[in-house]
Amino acid sequence: MTILLDRGTRVCVVGVTGGRARADTELNLAYGTTIVCGVAPGRGGQNIAGVPVYDTCGAAAAEHAIDAVIAYLPPRAYRAAMADVLAVRPGWVHVVTEGIPLHDNVAVLTEARRAGVRLIGPNTSGIISPGRAKVGFMAHASWLMSPGRLVVLSRSGGFTHDLAYLLSRSGFGISTAVGIGGDAVAGSSFADFVALAEDDPETDAVVLYGEAGPAIEREVADGVRSGRFRKPVVALVAGDFLEDHAHGAVFGHAGAFLEGPETTATAKREALRAGGVHVATAIDDIPHLLAAAGVPATGTASRP
């Protein structure tokens, strides 16, 4: 079993005629993802790699059952376009777009919660269930990841790939890898995904990568401490260099900034350790921490 995405998940690609979305759609179809339709205003009637295109999500939903949406949207059009997406009530929406204004992001997230739709992102690389399906531009070099029983969560798309490759190379296969988004406000937090992994009988543990910035890792620490999350969680938190700079300075991701003492990488690691999370000091520590926590290496080691 995987969390969120499997071969049977029926996906709609919003913004499908854009260059990035078109290329990703072709590669993800070849990987095995069930992409049933696409949406691009004014482009209805076109066809992208065999996928029919509609002017609106409403028109697409009238012809196809839609379980999930992967959205490629210009920041200026985000709020209006997402109103169309949320109106069809998909199970989840994964937003690739970077540079969305914060107030638009918060407004859309509020509407998504009212509609009962899980929002993932924005500013993400995608989701992959190795050997089954993927959306976004996650792991186009799909040999980086082998199937298995670990969930990988990351604020960084690049680091999602690095983690999954390291784990696969070490014999720990991946059930699902998710780029949760690098913006200051994420539609779904680490704890939301850890809860999904906790309820999945075919997931053994969670590996997460966090950064200095909003203290969303603390929810995971609290969940482990309370016994709500019983499966092993291994975490790596980067961003110590930010502690040498003035608060409010942003580095890399829009969400990588300090706004107070709890948002430093050092403070996050301390909170995670206090909660019972296994904290790595370097990426190469992670396979050893998993083994020490009794997590079996159930994957097939990927090629070097």
C-alpha positions as CSV (number, residue, x, y, z in Angstrom):
1,M,0.0,0.0,0.0
2,T,1.1,3.6,-0.5
3,I,-0.1,6.9,0.9
4,L,-1.9,9.3,-1.5
5,L,-0.9,7.9,-4.9
6,D,-1.1,4.5,-6.5
7,R,-1.6,3.1,-10.0
8,G,-5.4,3.3,-9.6
9,T,-5.4,7.0,-8.6
10,R,-7.1,9.0,-11.4
11,V,-5.2,12.2,-11.9
12,C,-6.1,15.5,-13.6
13,V,-3.3,17.8,-14.7
14,V,-4.3,21.5,-14.4
15,G,-2.2,23.7,-16.7
16,V,-1.4,20.7,-18.8
17,T,-0.5,22.6,-22.0
18,G,2.4,24.4,-20.4
19,G,5.9,23.3,-21.3
20,R,6.9,21.9,-17.8
21,A,3.4,20.3,-17.3
22,R,3.4,18.7,-20.8
23,A,6.9,17.2,-20.3
24,D,6.0,15.9,-16.9
25,T,2.7,14.4,-18.1
26,E,4.4,12.4,-20.8
27,L,7.1,11.1,-18.5
28,N,4.6,10.3,-15.7
29,L,2.2,8.5,-18.1
30,A,5.2,6.4,-19.2
31,Y,5.9,5.6,-15.6
32,G,2.4,4.2,-15.1
33,T,0.4,7.1,-13.6
34,T,-3.3,7.0,-14.5
35,I,-3.7,10.5,-15.9
36,V,-7.3,10.7,-17.1
37,C,-7.6,14.4,-18.2
38,G,-6.0,17.8,-18.3
39,V,-7.3,21.4,-17.9
40,A,-6.2,24.5,-19.7
41,P,-8.6,27.5,-20.2
42,G,-9.1,28.1,-23.9
43,R,-7.4,24.9,-24.9
44,G,-10.4,22.5,-24.5
45,G,-10.5,19.9,-27.2
46,Q,-6.8,19.5,-27.5
47,N,-5.0,16.3,-26.7
48,I,-1.7,15.9,-24.8
49,A,0.0,12.5,-25.1
50,G,-3.4,10.9,-25.4
51,V,-4.9,12.9,-22.5
52,P,-8.0,14.9,-23.4
53,V,-7.9,18.6,-22.4
54,Y,-10.9,20.6,-21.1
55,D,-11.4,24.3,-20.5
56,T,-12.4,23.9,-16.8
57,C,-12.2,21.3,-14.0
58,G,-16.0,21.2,-14.0
59,A,-16.1,20.2,-17.7
60,A,-13.4,17.6,-17.0
61,A,-15.2,16.2,-14.0
62,A,-18.4,15.8,-16.0
63,E,-16.5,13.3,-18.3
64,H,-14.0,11.7,-15.9
65,A,-13.8,10.5,-12.3
66,I,-11.0,12.6,-10.7
67,D,-9.3,11.4,-7.5
68,A,-6.4,13.9,-7.5
69,V,-5.1,17.0,-9.2
70,I,-1.5,18.1,-9.9
71,A,-1.6,21.9,-10.6
72,Y,0.8,24.0,-12.7
73,L,-0.5,27.5,-12.4
74,P,0.9,31.0,-13.0
75,P,1.0,32.7,-9.6
76,R,-1.2,35.6,-10.8
77,A,-3.9,33.1,-11.8
78,Y,-3.6,30.8,-8.8
79,R,-6.5,31.9,-6.6
80,A,-9.1,32.0,-9.4
81,A,-7.9,28.7,-10.9
82,M,-8.0,26.9,-7.6
83,A,-11.6,27.9,-7.1
84,D,-12.4,25.9,-10.2
85,V,-10.3,23.0,-8.9
86,L,-11.8,22.9,-5.4
87,A,-15.3,23.0,-6.9
88,V,-15.0,19.4,-8.1
89,R,-13.8,18.2,-4.7
90,P,-10.8,16.0,-5.6
91,G,-9.3,14.0,-2.7
92,W,-6.1,16.0,-2.9
93,V,-4.4,18.8,-4.9
94,H,-0.6,18.9,-5.3
95,V,0.6,22.4,-6.3
96,V,3.9,22.6,-8.1
97,T,3.8,26.4,-8.5
98,E,6.5,28.6,-6.9
99,G,6.2,32.3,-6.1
100,I,2.5,32.4,-5.1
101,P,1.7,35.5,-3.0
102,L,1.3,34.5,0.7
103,H,-2.2,36.0,1.1
104,D,-3.4,34.1,-2.0
105,N,-1.8,30.9,-0.6
106,V,-3.5,31.3,2.8
107,A,-6.9,32.1,1.2
108,V,-6.8,29.0,-1.0
109,L,-5.7,26.8,1.9
110,T,-8.6,28.1,3.9
111,E,-11.1,27.3,1.1
112,A,-9.5,23.8,0.6
113,R,-10.0,23.0,4.3
114,R,-13.6,24.1,4.1
115,A,-14.1,21.9,1.0
116,G,-12.5,18.9,2.7
117,V,-9.7,18.8,0.1
118,R,-6.1,18.0,1.1
119,L,-3.8,20.6,-0.3
120,I,-0.1,19.7,-0.8
121,G,2.4,22.5,-1.4
122,P,2.8,24.9,-3.0
123,N,6.3,25.0,-4.3
124,T,6.8,21.3,-4.6
125,S,8.5,18.7,-6.8
126,G,5.7,16.1,-6.6
127,I,4.9,12.7,-5.2
128,I,6.3,9.2,-6.2
129,S,5.2,5.7,-5.2
130,P,8.2,3.9,-6.7
131,G,7.3,1.3,-9.3
132,R,3.6,2.4,-9.3
133,A,3.0,6.1,-10.1
134,K,4.3,9.6,-9.8
135,V,3.2,13.2,-10.4
136,G,5.1,16.4,-10.8
137,F,8.8,16.2,-11.7
138,M,9.6,13.9,-8.9
139,A,12.3,11.3,-9.8
140,H,12.3,11.5,-13.6
141,A,15.5,9.5,-13.1
142,S,13.2,6.9,-11.5
143,W,15.9,4.3,-11.0
144,L,17.0,6.5,-8.1
145,M,14.3,4.9,-6.0
146,S,13.3,1.3,-5.3
147,P,9.9,0.2,-3.9
148,G,9.8,-0.6,-0.2
149,R,8.2,0.3,3.2
150,L,9.5,3.8,4.1
151,V,7.7,7.1,3.7
152,V,10.1,10.0,2.8
153,L,9.0,13.6,3.5
154,S,10.9,16.7,2.6
155,R,10.7,20.5,2.4
156,S,13.2,20.3,-0.5
157,G,12.5,18.6,-3.9
158,G,16.2,18.1,-4.5
159,F,16.7,16.6,-1.0
160,T,13.7,14.3,-1.5
161,H,15.6,12.7,-4.3
162,D,18.9,12.6,-2.3
163,L,17.2,10.9,0.7
164,A,15.3,8.4,-1.4
165,Y,18.4,7.5,-3.4
166,L,20.5,7.0,-0.3
167,L,17.8,4.8,1.3
168,S,17.3,2.8,-1.8
169,R,21.0,2.3,-2.3
170,S,21.2,1.1,1.4
171,G,18.5,-1.4,0.8
172,F,15.6,0.5,2.4
173,G,12.9,0.8,-0.3
174,I,10.4,3.6,-0.6
175,S,6.7,3.4,-0.3
176,T,6.0,7.0,-1.0
177,A,8.1,10.1,-1.3
178,V,6.5,13.6,-1.0
179,G,7.9,17.0,-1.5
180,I,5.7,18.9,1.0
181,G,6.6,22.4,-0.3
182,G,9.2,25.0,0.5
183,D,7.0,28.0,1.1
184,A,6.4,29.6,4.5
185,V,2.9,28.1,4.7
186,A,2.4,24.5,3.5
187,G,-1.0,23.1,2.8
188,S,-0.1,19.9,4.6
189,S,2.4,19.6,7.4
190,F,4.9,16.8,8.2
191,A,2.5,15.6,10.9
192,D,-0.3,15.2,8.4
193,F,1.8,12.8,6.4
194,V,3.2,11.0,9.4
195,A,-0.4,10.3,10.4
196,L,-1.1,8.8,7.0
197,A,2.0,6.6,7.4
198,E,1.0,5.6,10.9
199,D,-2.3,4.2,9.5
200,D,-0.7,2.4,6.6
201,P,0.0,-1.3,7.6
202,E,2.7,-1.5,4.8
203,T,4.8,1.4,6.0
204,D,7.5,0.7,8.6
205,A,9.0,4.1,9.3
206,V,9.2,7.7,8.2
207,V,12.2,9.7,7.2
208,L,11.9,13.5,7.0
209,Y,14.1,16.4,6.0
210,G,13.4,19.8,7.5
211,E,14.9,23.2,7.4
212,A,15.2,26.3,9.6
213,G,11.9,28.2,9.3
214,P,8.4,27.7,10.6
215,A,8.5,25.1,13.3
216,I,6.2,22.4,11.7
217,E,8.5,19.6,12.9
218,R,7.3,20.2,16.5
219,E,4.0,18.6,15.7
220,V,5.8,15.4,14.8
221,A,7.8,15.5,18.1
222,D,4.6,16.0,20.0
223,G,2.9,13.1,18.2
224,V,5.8,10.8,18.9
225,R,6.0,11.9,22.6
226,S,2.3,11.3,23.1
227,G,2.3,7.9,21.5
228,R,0.0,9.0,18.7
229,F,2.9,8.2,16.2
230,R,4.3,4.8,17.2
231,K,6.4,4.0,14.1
232,P,10.0,5.1,14.0
233,V,10.6,8.6,12.7
234,V,14.1,9.7,11.6
235,A,14.8,13.4,10.9
236,L,17.5,15.5,9.4
237,V,17.2,19.3,9.9
238,A,19.5,21.7,8.0
239,G,20.1,25.4,8.1
240,D,22.5,26.1,10.9
241,F,24.2,28.8,8.9
242,L,21.0,30.9,9.2
243,E,21.7,31.4,12.9
244,D,24.6,33.7,11.9
245,H,22.2,36.1,10.0
246,A,19.5,38.5,11.1
247,H,16.1,37.1,11.6
248,G,13.8,37.5,8.6
249,A,16.5,36.9,6.0
250,V,15.3,34.3,3.5
251,F,17.7,31.7,1.9
252,G,16.7,29.4,-0.9
253,H,13.1,28.4,-0.2
254,A,10.6,31.1,0.8
255,G,10.0,29.2,4.0
256,A,13.7,29.1,5.0
257,F,14.0,32.0,7.4
258,L,14.2,32.6,11.1
259,E,11.3,34.3,12.9
260,G,12.2,33.4,16.5
261,P,14.3,31.0,18.7
262,E,12.1,28.0,18.0
263,T,12.6,28.2,14.2
264,T,16.4,27.5,14.2
265,A,17.7,24.2,13.0
266,T,19.3,23.7,16.4
267,A,16.1,24.2,18.3
268,K,14.2,21.9,16.0
269,R,16.7,19.1,16.5
270,E,16.5,19.5,20.2
271,A,12.7,19.4,20.2
272,L,12.6,16.3,17.9
273,R,15.1,14.5,20.2
274,A,13.1,15.4,23.3
275,G,10.0,14.0,21.6
276,G,11.6,10.6,20.8
277,V,12.4,11.2,17.2
278,H,15.7,9.7,15.9
279,V,17.8,12.8,14.8
280,A,20.6,12.5,12.2
281,T,23.5,14.9,12.2
282,A,24.4,14.0,8.6
283,I,22.5,12.3,5.8
284,D,24.7,9.2,5.9
285,D,23.6,8.6,9.5
286,I,20.0,7.9,8.4
287,P,20.3,4.2,7.3
288,H,22.2,3.5,10.6
289,L,19.5,5.1,12.7
290,L,16.8,3.1,10.9
291,A,18.6,-0.1,11.5
292,A,19.2,0.8,15.2
293,A,15.4,1.5,15.5
294,G,14.7,-2.1,14.2
295,V,13.5,-1.1,10.8
296,P,14.1,-3.9,8.3
297,A,15.8,-3.2,5.0
298,T,13.1,-4.5,2.8
299,G,13.9,-2.8,-0.5
300,T,16.0,-3.9,-3.4
301,A,19.2,-1.8,-3.5
302,S,19.2,0.5,-6.5
303,R,22.1,0.7,-8.9
304,P,24.9,3.1,-7.8
